[in-house]
Amino acid sequence: DDELMSHIQRETLTGANELTEAALQADLINAGTTIRYPGAATSKATITDAMFVTYSDIMKLGIDLDRNRTPKQTTIITGTRLVDTKVLGATRVMYVGSELIPTLRAMKDLHNNPAFVPAEHYAAGTTLMAGEIGAIDSFHIIVPPEMQKFAGVGAASARTDVYTTSGKVDVFPMMVVGDGSFTTIGFQTDGKTVKFKQIHKAPGESQANRDDPYGKTGFMSIQWWYGFMALRPERIGIIFTAAKL
């Protein structure tokens, strides 16, 4: 394969980037201090199989973030470099798992009208973000491909129409990350430098040693750095909820 090296390098970078994104997501969920629970729940462990996020919960989270001086704007990277950014005004982004899509689409507002507005209804007048499916209240809803959850940490349940693990309710975070709430070391480049190092040594005589006397084994490695710091954790809002199948 004439392009074998480029294939290996691309897949290596993809794997490292996914690990970084998973670590960042976990840090953000754990760092957030503006927390809401549905119904009478006061923790993830007290969320039952009848406690689902409501329009009121989402609206109240927005009010909490307003009180915490969370900016109503979001800066997104539109290209492949840090300099390719765009600011979306009057927009807060809420990240949810795909398991919550049925719950959100069925949600009613305070007047018993559909609360969820599909993205195609306003796409012509704004810039859609990757994974954006719609909006509820003042939040744009984004579904990342690998949103994390807390499997089996809720109350005991025997229902078959709710996500459970080992007889306990799965708890799903709905995360809002306000502008300026954290800083991190990521893979995005400024076009001049990168934040990782790859090493490749092909099989051959130079690789021969007592364990591989014919040098038939080579390797590809990647080293990168990851760092996270919560600057304004009160600007990271999370609703923990159960989800219907």
Stockholm file with secondary structure:
# STOCKHOLM 1.0

chainA/1-245         DDELMSHIQRETLTGANELTEAALQADLINAGTTIRYPGAATSKATITDAMFVTYSDIMKLGIDLDRNRTPKQTTIITGTRLVDTKVLGATRVMYVGSELIPTLRAMKDLHNNPAFVPAEHYAAGTTLMAGEIGAIDSFHIIVPPEMQKFAGVGAASARTDVYTTSGKVDVFPMMVVGDGSFTTIGFQTDGKTVKFKQIHKAPGESQANRDDPYGKTGFMSIQWWYGFMALRPERIGIIFTAAKL
#=GR chainA/1-245 SS CTTHHHHHHHHHHHHHHHHHHHHHHHHHHHHCCEEECSTTCCSGGGCCTTCBCCHHHHHHHHHHHHHTTCCSEEEEECSSBTTCEEEEETCEEEECCGGGHHHHHTCBCTTSSBCCEEGGGTGGGSCCCTTEEEEETTEEEECCTTCCCBTTCSCBCCCSSBCEETTEECBEEEEEECTTSEEEECSCBCSSCCSEEEEEECSSGGGCCSSSTTCCCCEEEEEECCEEEESCGGGEEEEEEBCBC
#=GC SS_cons         CTTHHHHHHHHHHHHHHHHHHHHHHHHHHHHCCEEECSTTCCSGGGCCTTCBCCHHHHHHHHHHHHHTTCCSEEEEECSSBTTCEEEEETCEEEECCGGGHHHHHTCBCTTSSBCCEEGGGTGGGSCCCTTEEEEETTEEEECCTTCCCBTTCSCBCCCSSBCEETTEECBEEEEEECTTSEEEECSCBCSSCCSEEEEEECSSGGGCCSSSTTCCCCEEEEEECCEEEESCGGGEEEEEEBCBC
//
